[in-house]
Amino acid sequence: MDEVETALKFAQNMTWKGKHPVVKLVTQTYETGVKLTNQAMSAIEKQVARLTNSTHEKFPNLGKWFVDICCGST
């Protein structure tokens, strides 16, 4: 098995709260410099819970670096 196939199989077998992720291999190069409008970003932010100002001893304020994607559409 090559590295890409191994990583994809590993990711497909992960679960979070009993749910499997949607796993896809992206082979295209992302265009740099593309930005969302404030309205589009606001819609995305409604689906993301950030661990900001956490009082949990194991999870200090991780700010924008730790997110829980609550709900999404495919």
Secondary structure, 3 states (H helix, E strand, C coil): CCHHHHHHHHHHHCCECCECCCCCCCCCCCCCCCCCCHHHHHHHHCCEEEECCCCCCCCCCCEEEEEEECCCCC
